[in-house]
């Protein structure tokens, strides 16, 4: 899953999307993968084990999940304003 997320993040960050539709599609895939990942990170002992085994991976995963949550909250805010 992490490799998939890395590819999606790279595409979204590069600004090289062919169209807004491509960007939206990649964003949708990123949200789906992150939402699949979040329950696993919430299981007892998973975060602790990741911190012990690979602190950089754990930091990456948290940054990814948090950034997606922030953008989703922003999108909801925009929906309420419309």
C-alpha positions in Angstrom: 0.0 0.0 0.0 2.8 2.4 0.9 4.3 2.0 -2.6 0.9 2.8 -4.2 0.5 5.9 -2.0 4.1 7.1 -2.9 3.2 6.9 -6.6 0.0 8.8 -6.1 1.7 11.5 -4.0 4.4 11.9 -6.6 1.9 12.3 -9.4 -0.2 14.8 -7.4 2.9 16.8 -6.3 4.5 16.9 -9.7 1.8 19.0 -11.3 2.2 16.9 -14.4 -1.4 15.7 -14.5 -2.9 15.7 -18.0 -6.2 17.3 -16.8 -8.1 18.2 -13.7 -10.0 14.9 -14.2 -6.7 13.0 -13.9 -5.8 14.9 -10.8 -9.2 14.2 -9.3 -8.9 10.5 -10.2 -5.5 10.3 -8.6 -6.8 12.1 -5.5 -9.7 9.7 -5.3 -7.4 6.7 -5.4 -5.2 8.3 -2.7 -8.2 8.8 -0.4 -9.3 5.2 -1.0 -5.8 3.7 -0.2 -5.3 6.0 2.9 -8.8 5.1 4.2 -7.9 1.4 3.8 -4.7 2.0 5.7 -6.1 3.9 8.6 -7.9 1.0 10.3 -4.7 -1.0 10.2 -2.8 1.8 11.9 -5.4 1.9 14.6 -5.0 -1.8 15.6 -3.4 -2.3 19.0 0.4 -2.4 18.8 0.7 -1.6 15.1 2.0 2.0 15.6 4.3 1.0 18.4 5.8 -1.9 16.4 6.3 0.4 13.4 8.0 3.0 15.6 10.4 0.4 16.9 11.1 -1.2 13.5 11.0 1.8 11.1 10.3 5.2 12.6 10.7 6.9 9.2 7.9 4.7 7.7 5.7 5.4 10.7 6.3 9.2 10.3 5.5 8.9 6.5 2.3 7.0 7.1 1.1 9.5 9.7 2.0 12.4 7.5 0.1 10.9 4.6 -3.0 10.1 6.6 -3.1 13.4 8.3 -2.6 15.4 5.0 -5.5 13.5 3.4 -7.7 14.2 6.4 -6.7 18.0 6.2 -7.6 18.2 2.6 -10.8 16.3 3.1 -11.8 18.7 5.9 -11.1 21.6 3.6 -13.2 20.1 0.8 -16.1 19.6 3.3 -15.7 23.3 4.4 -16.0 24.4 0.7 -19.1 22.2 0.3 -20.8 24.0 3.3 -20.0 27.4 1.7 -21.5 26.5 -1.7 
